[in-house]
Amino acid sequence: MPCTGCGGPFEAVLEHAVHAVTQPYLFRLFPGKKAIFVAALARSMEDTRLAFERAAKGMGASRP
């Protein structure tokens, strides 16, 4: 059964998301699809945390 996400097969999503990285190279870096997903999720969570942190710092400066 093919892995799907974002409305299409994994390979199609991968092709759309990262044009400069080939699938063989990606699978040399990660042991499988789940590891790629987990790494992307962790990166996304960290980016979100940093965005909230920056926003919170900005809010603190403008409060009386």
CHARMM internal coordinates of N, CA and C (Angstrom, degrees):
IC EDIT
DIST 1 N 1 CA 1.4523
DIST 1 CA 1 C 1.5315
ANGL 1 N 1 CA 1 C 108.50
DIST 1 C 2 N 1.3267
ANGL 1 CA 1 C 2 N 118.29
DIHE 1 N 1 CA 1 C 2 N 126.14
DIST 2 N 2 CA 1.4595
ANGL 1 C 2 N 2 CA 120.47
DIHE 1 CA 1 C 2 N 2 CA -178.84
DIST 2 CA 2 C 1.5200
ANGL 2 N 2 CA 2 C 111.52
DIHE 1 C 2 N 2 CA 2 C -70.24
DIST 2 C 3 N 1.3196
ANGL 2 CA 2 C 3 N 115.22
DIHE 2 N 2 CA 2 C 3 N 145.92
DIST 3 N 3 CA 1.4553
ANGL 2 C 3 N 3 CA 121.24
DIHE 2 CA 2 C 3 N 3 CA 176.73
DIST 3 CA 3 C 1.5207
ANGL 3 N 3 CA 3 C 107.85
DIHE 2 C 3 N 3 CA 3 C -76.81
DIST 3 C 4 N 1.3211
ANGL 3 CA 3 C 4 N 117.42
DIHE 3 N 3 CA 3 C 4 N 128.41
DIST 4 N 4 CA 1.4536
ANGL 3 C 4 N 4 CA 119.88
DIHE 3 CA 3 C 4 N 4 CA 179.56
DIST 4 CA 4 C 1.5211
ANGL 4 N 4 CA 4 C 109.98
DIHE 3 C 4 N 4 CA 4 C -120.51
DIST 4 C 5 N 1.2884
ANGL 4 CA 4 C 5 N 115.83
DIHE 4 N 4 CA 4 C 5 N 158.67
DIST 5 N 5 CA 1.4561
ANGL 4 C 5 N 5 CA 122.60
DIHE 4 CA 4 C 5 N 5 CA 177.80
DIST 5 CA 5 C 1.5098
ANGL 5 N 5 CA 5 C 108.55
DIHE 4 C 5 N 5 CA 5 C -177.07
DIST 5 C 6 N 1.2827
ANGL 5 CA 5 C 6 N 117.44
DIHE 5 N 5 CA 5 C 6 N 148.60
DIST 6 N 6 CA 1.4642
ANGL 5 C 6 N 6 CA 122.33
DIHE 5 CA 5 C 6 N 6 CA -179.90
DIST 6 CA 6 C 1.5244
ANGL 6 N 6 CA 6 C 111.24
DIHE 5 C 6 N 6 CA 6 C 57.68
DIST 6 C 7 N 1.3032
ANGL 6 CA 6 C 7 N 117.25
DIHE 6 N 6 CA 6 C 7 N 28.35
DIST 7 N 7 CA 1.4496
ANGL 6 C 7 N 7 CA 120.64
DIHE 6 CA 6 C 7 N 7 CA 174.93
DIST 7 CA 7 C 1.5144
ANGL 7 N 7 CA 7 C 117.01
DIHE 6 C 7 N 7 CA 7 C 85.37
DIST 7 C 8 N 1.3340
ANGL 7 CA 7 C 8 N 119.28
DIHE 7 N 7 CA 7 C 8 N 12.47
DIST 8 N 8 CA 1.4526
ANGL 7 C 8 N 8 CA 118.88
DIHE 7 CA 7 C 8 N 8 CA -179.96
DIST 8 CA 8 C 1.5042
ANGL 8 N 8 CA 8 C 112.00
DIHE 7 C 8 N 8 CA 8 C -160.39
DIST 8 C 9 N 1.3225
ANGL 8 CA 8 C 9 N 116.09
DIHE 8 N 8 CA 8 C 9 N 173.97
DIST 9 N 9 CA 1.4554
ANGL 8 C 9 N 9 CA 119.51
DIHE 8 CA 8 C 9 N 9 CA 178.24
DIST 9 CA 9 C 1.5276
ANGL 9 N 9 CA 9 C 111.16
DIHE 8 C 9 N 9 CA 9 C -61.89
DIST 9 C 10 N 1.2964
ANGL 9 CA 9 C 10 N 115.18
DIHE 9 N 9 CA 9 C 10 N 153.10
DIST 10 N 10 CA 1.4675
ANGL 9 C 10 N 10 CA 121.48
DIHE 9 CA 9 C 10 N 10 CA -177.52
DIST 10 CA 10 C 1.5183
ANGL 10 N 10 CA 10 C 111.82
DIHE 9 C 10 N 10 CA 10 C -52.73
DIST 10 C 11 N 1.3114
ANGL 10 CA 10 C 11 N 117.14
DIHE 10 N 10 CA 10 C 11 N -44.73
DIST 11 N 11 CA 1.4560
ANGL 10 C 11 N 11 CA 120.60
DIHE 10 CA 10 C 11 N 11 CA -177.74
DIST 11 CA 11 C 1.5235
ANGL 11 N 11 CA 11 C 111.43
DIHE 10 C 11 N 11 CA 11 C -62.74
DIST 11 C 12 N 1.3180
ANGL 11 CA 11 C 12 N 117.62
DIHE 11 N 11 CA 11 C 12 N -38.04
DIST 12 N 12 CA 1.4596
ANGL 11 C 12 N 12 CA 121.12
DIHE 11 CA 11 C 12 N 12 CA 179.21
DIST 12 CA 12 C 1.5248
ANGL 12 N 12 CA 12 C 110.85
DIHE 11 C 12 N 12 CA 12 C -67.61
DIST 12 C 13 N 1.3132
ANGL 12 CA 12 C 13 N 116.32
DIHE 12 N 12 CA 12 C 13 N -40.99
DIST 13 N 13 CA 1.4629
ANGL 12 C 13 N 13 CA 120.95
DIHE 12 CA 12 C 13 N 13 CA 177.69
DIST 13 CA 13 C 1.5202
ANGL 13 N 13 CA 13 C 109.33
DIHE 12 C 13 N 13 CA 13 C -64.42
DIST 13 C 14 N 1.3178
ANGL 13 CA 13 C 14 N 116.54
DIHE 13 N 13 CA 13 C 14 N -44.02
DIST 14 N 14 CA 1.4566
ANGL 13 C 14 N 14 CA 121.68
DIHE 13 CA 13 C 14 N 14 CA 178.92
DIST 14 CA 14 C 1.5257
ANGL 14 N 14 CA 14 C 110.58
DIHE 13 C 14 N 14 CA 14 C -60.96
DIST 14 C 15 N 1.3056
ANGL 14 CA 14 C 15 N 117.27
DIHE 14 N 14 CA 14 C 15 N -44.69
DIST 15 N 15 CA 1.4687
ANGL 14 C 15 N 15 CA 122.22
DIHE 14 CA 14 C 15 N 15 CA 179.73
DIST 15 CA 15 C 1.5217
ANGL 15 N 15 CA 15 C 110.78
DIHE 14 C 15 N 15 CA 15 C -59.91
DIST 15 C 16 N 1.3004
ANGL 15 CA 15 C 16 N 116.31
DIHE 15 N 15 CA 15 C 16 N -42.18
DIST 16 N 16 CA 1.4620
ANGL 15 C 16 N 16 CA 121.06
DIHE 15 CA 15 C 16 N 16 CA -179.39
DIST 16 CA 16 C 1.5280
ANGL 16 N 16 CA 16 C 111.18
DIHE 15 C 16 N 16 CA 16 C -70.70
DIST 16 C 17 N 1.3275
ANGL 16 CA 16 C 17 N 117.48
DIHE 16 N 16 CA 16 C 17 N -38.99
DIST 17 N 17 CA 1.4648
ANGL 16 C 17 N 17 CA 121.72
DIHE 16 CA 16 C 17 N 17 CA -173.46
DIST 17 CA 17 C 1.5217
ANGL 17 N 17 CA 17 C 113.52
DIHE 16 C 17 N 17 CA 17 C -75.36
DIST 17 C 18 N 1.3069
ANGL 17 CA 17 C 18 N 118.00
DIHE 17 N 17 CA 17 C 18 N -42.89
DIST 18 N 18 CA 1.4653
ANGL 17 C 18 N 18 CA 120.41
DIHE 17 CA 17 C 18 N 18 CA -175.57
DIST 18 CA 18 C 1.5167
ANGL 18 N 18 CA 18 C 109.99
DIHE 17 C 18 N 18 CA 18 C -135.97
DIST 18 C 19 N 1.2945
ANGL 18 CA 18 C 19 N 116.52
DIHE 18 N 18 CA 18 C 19 N 99.88
DIST 19 N 19 CA 1.4556
ANGL 18 C 19 N 19 CA 121.15
DIHE 18 CA 18 C 19 N 19 CA -177.45
DIST 19 CA 19 C 1.5323
ANGL 19 N 19 CA 19 C 112.16
DIHE 18 C 19 N 19 CA 19 C -77.10
DIST 19 C 20 N 1.3210
ANGL 19 CA 19 C 20 N 117.90
DIHE 19 N 19 CA 19 C 20 N -28.53
DIST 20 N 20 CA 1.4620
ANGL 19 C 20 N 20 CA 121.22
DIHE 19 CA 19 C 20 N 20 CA -173.68
DIST 20 CA 20 C 1.5333
ANGL 20 N 20 CA 20 C 113.18
DIHE 19 C 20 N 20 CA 20 C -84.33
DIST 20 C 21 N 1.3177
ANGL 20 CA 20 C 21 N 117.58
DIHE 20 N 20 CA 20 C 21 N -12.86
DIST 21 N 21 CA 1.4671
ANGL 20 C 21 N 21 CA 121.39
DIHE 20 CA 20 C 21 N 21 CA -176.54
DIST 21 CA 21 C 1.5226
ANGL 21 N 21 CA 21 C 108.79
DIHE 20 C 21 N 21 CA 21 C -107.37
DIST 21 C 22 N 1.3245
ANGL 21 CA 21 C 22 N 116.12
DIHE 21 N 21 CA 21 C 22 N 125.46
DIST 22 N 22 CA 1.4568
ANGL 21 C 22 N 22 CA 119.19
DIHE 21 CA 21 C 22 N 22 CA 178.85
DIST 22 CA 22 C 1.5270
ANGL 22 N 22 CA 22 C 110.32
DIHE 21 C 22 N 22 CA 22 C -82.65
DIST 22 C 23 N 1.3023
ANGL 22 CA 22 C 23 N 116.16
DIHE 22 N 22 CA 22 C 23 N 154.83
DIST 23 N 23 CA 1.4570
ANGL 22 C 23 N 23 CA 120.90
DIHE 22 CA 22 C 23 N 23 CA 179.98
DIST 23 CA 23 C 1.5339
ANGL 23 N 23 CA 23 C 112.16
DIHE 22 C 23 N 23 CA 23 C -60.39
DIST 23 C 24 N 1.3331
ANGL 23 CA 23 C 24 N 120.29
DIHE 23 N 23 CA 23 C 24 N -43.44
DIST 24 N 24 CA 1.4694
ANGL 23 C 24 N 24 CA 119.11
DIHE 23 CA 23 C 24 N 24 CA 178.09
DIST 24 CA 24 C 1.5297
ANGL 24 N 24 CA 24 C 112.64
DIHE 23 C 24 N 24 CA 24 C -60.19
DIST 24 C 25 N 1.3346
ANGL 24 CA 24 C 25 N 116.82
DIHE 24 N 24 CA 24 C 25 N -40.47
DIST 25 N 25 CA 1.4618
ANGL 24 C 25 N 25 CA 119.83
DIHE 24 CA 24 C 25 N 25 CA 178.53
DIST 25 CA 25 C 1.5291
ANGL 25 N 25 CA 25 C 110.56
DIHE 24 C 25 N 25 CA 25 C -64.63
DIST 25 C 26 N 1.3140
ANGL 25 CA 25 C 26 N 116.70
DIHE 25 N 25 CA 25 C 26 N -42.75
DIST 26 N 26 CA 1.4600
ANGL 25 C 26 N 26 CA 121.04
DIHE 25 CA 25 C 26 N 26 CA 179.80
DIST 26 CA 26 C 1.5240
ANGL 26 N 26 CA 26 C 111.07
DIHE 25 C 26 N 26 CA 26 C -60.10
DIST 26 C 27 N 1.3306
ANGL 26 CA 26 C 27 N 116.59
DIHE 26 N 26 CA 26 C 27 N -40.64
DIST 27 N 27 CA 1.4605
ANGL 26 C 27 N 27 CA 119.39
DIHE 26 CA 26 C 27 N 27 CA -179.43
DIST 27 CA 27 C 1.5273
ANGL 27 N 27 CA 27 C 112.59
DIHE 26 C 27 N 27 CA 27 C -78.52
DIST 27 C 28 N 1.3313
ANGL 27 CA 27 C 28 N 117.91
DIHE 27 N 27 CA 27 C 28 N -9.43
DIST 28 N 28 CA 1.4643
ANGL 27 C 28 N 28 CA 119.54
DIHE 27 CA 27 C 28 N 28 CA 168.24
DIST 28 CA 28 C 1.5240
ANGL 28 N 28 CA 28 C 109.83
DIHE 27 C 28 N 28 CA 28 C -78.62
DIST 28 C 29 N 1.3173
ANGL 28 CA 28 C 29 N 116.40
DIHE 28 N 28 CA 28 C 29 N -28.81
DIST 29 N 29 CA 1.4630
ANGL 28 C 29 N 29 CA 120.95
DIHE 28 CA 28 C 29 N 29 CA -179.86
DIST 29 CA 29 C 1.5265
ANGL 29 N 29 CA 29 C 112.62
DIHE 28 C 29 N 29 CA 29 C -83.15
DIST 29 C 30 N 1.3310
ANGL 29 CA 29 C 30 N 117.03
DIHE 29 N 29 CA 29 C 30 N -31.82
DIST 30 N 30 CA 1.4607
ANGL 29 C 30 N 30 CA 122.42
DIHE 29 CA 29 C 30 N 30 CA -177.00
DIST 30 CA 30 C 1.5246
ANGL 30 N 30 CA 30 C 109.43
DIHE 29 C 30 N 30 CA 30 C -127.42
DIST 30 C 31 N 1.3421
ANGL 30 CA 30 C 31 N 116.79
DIHE 30 N 30 CA 30 C 31 N 143.88
DIST 31 N 31 CA 1.4632
ANGL 30 C 31 N 31 CA 119.28
DIHE 30 CA 30 C 31 N 31 CA -177.29
DIST 31 CA 31 C 1.5243
ANGL 31 N 31 CA 31 C 115.06
DIHE 30 C 31 N 31 CA 31 C -72.86
DIST 31 C 32 N 1.3209
ANGL 31 CA 31 C 32 N 118.16
DIHE 31 N 31 CA 31 C 32 N -17.62
DIST 32 N 32 CA 1.4588
ANGL 31 C 32 N 32 CA 119.39
DIHE 31 CA 31 C 32 N 32 CA -179.28
DIST 32 CA 32 C 1.5153
ANGL 32 N 32 CA 32 C 112.00
DIHE 31 C 32 N 32 CA 32 C -174.56
DIST 32 C 33 N 1.3239
ANGL 32 CA 32 C 33 N 115.51
DIHE 32 N 32 CA 32 C 33 N -179.00
DIST 33 N 33 CA 1.4579
ANGL 32 C 33 N 33 CA 122.05
DIHE 32 CA 32 C 33 N 33 CA -177.22
DIST 33 CA 33 C 1.5265
ANGL 33 N 33 CA 33 C 111.94
DIHE 32 C 33 N 33 CA 33 C -62.06
DIST 33 C 34 N 1.3216
ANGL 33 CA 33 C 34 N 116.08
DIHE 33 N 33 CA 33 C 34 N -39.88
DIST 34 N 34 CA 1.4593
ANGL 33 C 34 N 34 CA 119.80
DIHE 33 CA 33 C 34 N 34 CA -179.07
DIST 34 CA 34 C 1.5300
ANGL 34 N 34 CA 34 C 110.39
DIHE 33 C 34 N 34 CA 34 C -63.16
DIST 34 C 35 N 1.3233
ANGL 34 CA 34 C 35 N 117.82
DIHE 34 N 34 CA 34 C 35 N -40.49
DIST 35 N 35 CA 1.4623
ANGL 34 C 35 N 35 CA 121.34
DIHE 34 CA 34 C 35 N 35 CA 179.41
DIST 35 CA 35 C 1.5301
ANGL 35 N 35 CA 35 C 111.11
DIHE 34 C 35 N 35 CA 35 C -65.41
DIST 35 C 36 N 1.3176
ANGL 35 CA 35 C 36 N 116.77
DIHE 35 N 35 CA 35 C 36 N -36.96
DIST 36 N 36 CA 1.4683
ANGL 35 C 36 N 36 CA 120.53
DIHE 35 CA 35 C 36 N 36 CA 176.59
DIST 36 CA 36 C 1.5196
ANGL 36 N 36 CA 36 C 109.50
DIHE 35 C 36 N 36 CA 36 C -64.37
DIST 36 C 37 N 1.3193
ANGL 36 CA 36 C 37 N 116.49
DIHE 36 N 36 CA 36 C 37 N -45.75
DIST 37 N 37 CA 1.4626
ANGL 36 C 37 N 37 CA 121.30
DIHE 36 CA 36 C 37 N 37 CA 179.81
DIST 37 CA 37 C 1.5268
ANGL 37 N 37 CA 37 C 110.81
DIHE 36 C 37 N 37 CA 37 C -61.60
DIST 37 C 38 N 1.3252
ANGL 37 CA 37 C 38 N 117.03
DIHE 37 N 37 CA 37 C 38 N -45.82
DIST 38 N 38 CA 1.4648
ANGL 37 C 38 N 38 CA 121.17
DIHE 37 CA 37 C 38 N 38 CA -179.31
DIST 38 CA 38 C 1.5334
ANGL 38 N 38 CA 38 C 110.58
DIHE 37 C 38 N 38 CA 38 C -62.09
DIST 38 C 39 N 1.3255
ANGL 38 CA 38 C 39 N 117.51
DIHE 38 N 38 CA 38 C 39 N -41.72
DIST 39 N 39 CA 1.4663
ANGL 38 C 39 N 39 CA 121.04
DIHE 38 CA 38 C 39 N 39 CA 178.70
DIST 39 CA 39 C 1.5277
ANGL 39 N 39 CA 39 C 110.61
DIHE 38 C 39 N 39 CA 39 C -64.60
DIST 39 C 40 N 1.3204
ANGL 39 CA 39 C 40 N 116.97
DIHE 39 N 39 CA 39 C 40 N -42.49
DIST 40 N 40 CA 1.4669
ANGL 39 C 40 N 40 CA 120.58
DIHE 39 CA 39 C 40 N 40 CA 178.58
DIST 40 CA 40 C 1.5244
ANGL 40 N 40 CA 40 C 110.88
DIHE 39 C 40 N 40 CA 40 C -65.15
DIST 40 C 41 N 1.3157
ANGL 40 CA 40 C 41 N 116.70
DIHE 40 N 40 CA 40 C 41 N -40.30
DIST 41 N 41 CA 1.4584
ANGL 40 C 41 N 41 CA 121.25
DIHE 40 CA 40 C 41 N 41 CA 178.41
DIST 41 CA 41 C 1.5219
ANGL 41 N 41 CA 41 C 110.96
DIHE 40 C 41 N 41 CA 41 C -64.76
DIST 41 C 42 N 1.3270
ANGL 41 CA 41 C 42 N 116.98
DIHE 41 N 41 CA 41 C 42 N -44.62
DIST 42 N 42 CA 1.4712
ANGL 41 C 42 N 42 CA 120.70
DIHE 41 CA 41 C 42 N 42 CA 179.19
DIST 42 CA 42 C 1.5246
ANGL 42 N 42 CA 42 C 110.51
DIHE 41 C 42 N 42 CA 42 C -61.58
DIST 42 C 43 N 1.3322
ANGL 42 CA 42 C 43 N 116.81
DIHE 42 N 42 CA 42 C 43 N -42.49
DIST 43 N 43 CA 1.4699
ANGL 42 C 43 N 43 CA 120.56
DIHE 42 CA 42 C 43 N 43 CA 178.75
DIST 43 CA 43 C 1.5241
ANGL 43 N 43 CA 43 C 110.61
DIHE 42 C 43 N 43 CA 43 C -63.49
DIST 43 C 44 N 1.3164
ANGL 43 CA 43 C 44 N 116.20
DIHE 43 N 43 CA 43 C 44 N -43.14
DIST 44 N 44 CA 1.4601
ANGL 43 C 44 N 44 CA 120.92
DIHE 43 CA 43 C 44 N 44 CA 179.57
DIST 44 CA 44 C 1.5232
ANGL 44 N 44 CA 44 C 111.12
DIHE 43 C 44 N 44 CA 44 C -63.25
DIST 44 C 45 N 1.3150
ANGL 44 CA 44 C 45 N 116.64
DIHE 44 N 44 CA 44 C 45 N -41.91
DIST 45 N 45 CA 1.4682
ANGL 44 C 45 N 45 CA 120.55
DIHE 44 CA 44 C 45 N 45 CA 178.81
DIST 45 CA 45 C 1.5272
ANGL 45 N 45 CA 45 C 111.02
DIHE 44 C 45 N 45 CA 45 C -64.04
DIST 45 C 46 N 1.3160
ANGL 45 CA 45 C 46 N 117.18
DIHE 45 N 45 CA 45 C 46 N -41.69
DIST 46 N 46 CA 1.4612
ANGL 45 C 46 N 46 CA 121.09
DIHE 45 CA 45 C 46 N 46 CA 178.86
DIST 46 CA 46 C 1.5312
ANGL 46 N 46 CA 46 C 110.65
DIHE 45 C 46 N 46 CA 46 C -65.73
DIST 46 C 47 N 1.3254
ANGL 46 CA 46 C 47 N 117.63
DIHE 46 N 46 CA 46 C 47 N -42.60
DIST 47 N 47 CA 1.4609
ANGL 46 C 47 N 47 CA 120.96
DIHE 46 CA 46 C 47 N 47 CA 177.27
DIST 47 CA 47 C 1.5307
ANGL 47 N 47 CA 47 C 110.93
DIHE 46 C 47 N 47 CA 47 C -60.93
DIST 47 C 48 N 1.3221
ANGL 47 CA 47 C 48 N 116.46
DIHE 47 N 47 CA 47 C 48 N -41.73
DIST 48 N 48 CA 1.4648
ANGL 47 C 48 N 48 CA 121.34
DIHE 47 CA 47 C 48 N 48 CA 178.53
DIST 48 CA 48 C 1.5251
ANGL 48 N 48 CA 48 C 110.77
DIHE 47 C 48 N 48 CA 48 C -64.87
DIST 48 C 49 N 1.3298
ANGL 48 CA 48 C 49 N 116.74
DIHE 48 N 48 CA 48 C 49 N -44.05
DIST 49 N 49 CA 1.4617
ANGL 48 C 49 N 49 CA 120.77
DIHE 48 CA 48 C 49 N 49 CA 178.89
DIST 49 CA 49 C 1.5252
ANGL 49 N 49 CA 49 C 110.52
DIHE 48 C 49 N 49 CA 49 C -60.09
DIST 49 C 50 N 1.3171
ANGL 49 CA 49 C 50 N 117.05
DIHE 49 N 49 CA 49 C 50 N -44.86
DIST 50 N 50 CA 1.4650
ANGL 49 C 50 N 50 CA 120.70
DIHE 49 CA 49 C 50 N 50 CA 179.81
DIST 50 CA 50 C 1.5299
ANGL 50 N 50 CA 50 C 111.85
DIHE 49 C 50 N 50 CA 50 C -64.52
DIST 50 C 51 N 1.3280
ANGL 50 CA 50 C 51 N 116.74
DIHE 50 N 50 CA 50 C 51 N -37.87
DIST 51 N 51 CA 1.4655
ANGL 50 C 51 N 51 CA 120.27
DIHE 50 CA 50 C 51 N 51 CA 178.08
DIST 51 CA 51 C 1.5257
ANGL 51 N 51 CA 51 C 110.55
DIHE 50 C 51 N 51 CA 51 C -63.87
DIST 51 C 52 N 1.3331
ANGL 51 CA 51 C 52 N 116.91
DIHE 51 N 51 CA 51 C 52 N -43.30
DIST 52 N 52 CA 1.4594
ANGL 51 C 52 N 52 CA 120.19
DIHE 51 CA 51 C 52 N 52 CA 177.62
DIST 52 CA 52 C 1.5297
ANGL 52 N 52 CA 52 C 111.13
DIHE 51 C 52 N 52 CA 52 C -66.03
DIST 52 C 53 N 1.3139
ANGL 52 CA 52 C 53 N 116.31
DIHE 52 N 52 CA 52 C 53 N -38.27
DIST 53 N 53 CA 1.4647
ANGL 52 C 53 N 53 CA 120.57
DIHE 52 CA 52 C 53 N 53 CA 178.62
DIST 53 CA 53 C 1.5308
ANGL 53 N 53 CA 53 C 110.39
DIHE 52 C 53 N 53 CA 53 C -62.04
DIST 53 C 54 N 1.3289
ANGL 53 CA 53 C 54 N 116.88
DIHE 53 N 53 CA 53 C 54 N -45.78
DIST 54 N 54 CA 1.4686
ANGL 53 C 54 N 54 CA 120.48
DIHE 53 CA 53 C 54 N 54 CA 178.14
DIST 54 CA 54 C 1.5203
ANGL 54 N 54 CA 54 C 111.11
DIHE 53 C 54 N 54 CA 54 C -63.52
DIST 54 C 55 N 1.3255
ANGL 54 CA 54 C 55 N 116.70
DIHE 54 N 54 CA 54 C 55 N -41.42
DIST 55 N 55 CA 1.4686
ANGL 54 C 55 N 55 CA 120.71
DIHE 54 CA 54 C 55 N 55 CA 179.15
DIST 55 CA 55 C 1.5237
ANGL 55 N 55 CA 55 C 110.78
DIHE 54 C 55 N 55 CA 55 C -64.33
DIST 55 C 56 N 1.3238
ANGL 55 CA 55 C 56 N 116.55
DIHE 55 N 55 CA 55 C 56 N -40.79
DIST 56 N 56 CA 1.4624
ANGL 55 C 56 N 56 CA 120.53
DIHE 55 CA 55 C 56 N 56 CA -179.52
DIST 56 CA 56 C 1.5169
ANGL 56 N 56 CA 56 C 110.81
DIHE 55 C 56 N 56 CA 56 C -65.03
DIST 56 C 57 N 1.3189
ANGL 56 CA 56 C 57 N 117.70
DIHE 56 N 56 CA 56 C 57 N -38.98
DIST 57 N 57 CA 1.4530
ANGL 56 C 57 N 57 CA 120.65
DIHE 56 CA 56 C 57 N 57 CA 177.31
DIST 57 CA 57 C 1.5173
ANGL 57 N 57 CA 57 C 110.45
DIHE 56 C 57 N 57 CA 57 C -63.29
DIST 57 C 58 N 1.3049
ANGL 57 CA 57 C 58 N 117.23
DIHE 57 N 57 CA 57 C 58 N -39.96
DIST 58 N 58 CA 1.4522
ANGL 57 C 58 N 58 CA 121.80
DIHE 57 CA 57 C 58 N 58 CA 177.99
DIST 58 CA 58 C 1.5086
ANGL 58 N 58 CA 58 C 111.93
DIHE 57 C 58 N 58 CA 58 C -66.03
DIST 58 C 59 N 1.3080
ANGL 58 CA 58 C 59 N 117.55
DIHE 58 N 58 CA 58 C 59 N -36.92
DIST 59 N 59 CA 1.4704
ANGL 58 C 59 N 59 CA 122.24
DIHE 58 CA 58 C 59 N 59 CA 178.81
DIST 59 CA 59 C 1.5269
ANGL 59 N 59 CA 59 C 111.08
DIHE 58 C 59 N 59 CA 59 C -67.77
DIST 59 C 60 N 1.3215
ANGL 59 CA 59 C 60 N 116.59
DIHE 59 N 59 CA 59 C 60 N -37.81
DIST 60 N 60 CA 1.4654
ANGL 59 C 60 N 60 CA 120.60
DIHE 59 CA 59 C 60 N 60 CA -178.64
DIST 60 CA 60 C 1.5193
ANGL 60 N 60 CA 60 C 112.30
DIHE 59 C 60 N 60 CA 60 C -64.55
DIST 60 C 61 N 1.3086
ANGL 60 CA 60 C 61 N 116.89
DIHE 60 N 60 CA 60 C 61 N -32.57
DIST 61 N 61 CA 1.4679
ANGL 60 C 61 N 61 CA 120.69
DIHE 60 CA 60 C 61 N 61 CA -178.92
DIST 61 CA 61 C 1.5190
ANGL 61 N 61 CA 61 C 112.08
DIHE 60 C 61 N 61 CA 61 C -72.74
DIST 61 C 62 N 1.3242
ANGL 61 CA 61 C 62 N 118.66
DIHE 61 N 61 CA 61 C 62 N -28.23
DIST 62 N 62 CA 1.4506
ANGL 61 C 62 N 62 CA 121.09
DIHE 61 CA 61 C 62 N 62 CA -175.33
DIST 62 CA 62 C 1.5362
ANGL 62 N 62 CA 62 C 113.02
DIHE 61 C 62 N 62 CA 62 C -95.11
DIST 62 C 63 N 1.2937
ANGL 62 CA 62 C 63 N 119.14
DIHE 62 N 62 CA 62 C 63 N -6.22
DIST 63 N 63 CA 1.4564
ANGL 62 C 63 N 63 CA 121.58
DIHE 62 CA 62 C 63 N 63 CA -179.58
DIST 63 CA 63 C 1.5197
ANGL 63 N 63 CA 63 C 110.32
DIHE 62 C 63 N 63 CA 63 C -83.06
DIST 63 C 64 N 1.3525
ANGL 63 CA 63 C 64 N 117.21
DIHE 63 N 63 CA 63 C 64 N 141.89
DIST 64 N 64 CA 1.4671
ANGL 63 C 64 N 64 CA 120.25
DIHE 63 CA 63 C 64 N 64 CA 178.66
DIST 64 CA 64 C 1.5061
ANGL 64 N 64 CA 64 C 113.65
DIHE 63 C 64 N 64 CA 64 C -68.41
END
COOR INIT
IC SEED 1 N 1 CA 1 C
IC BUILD
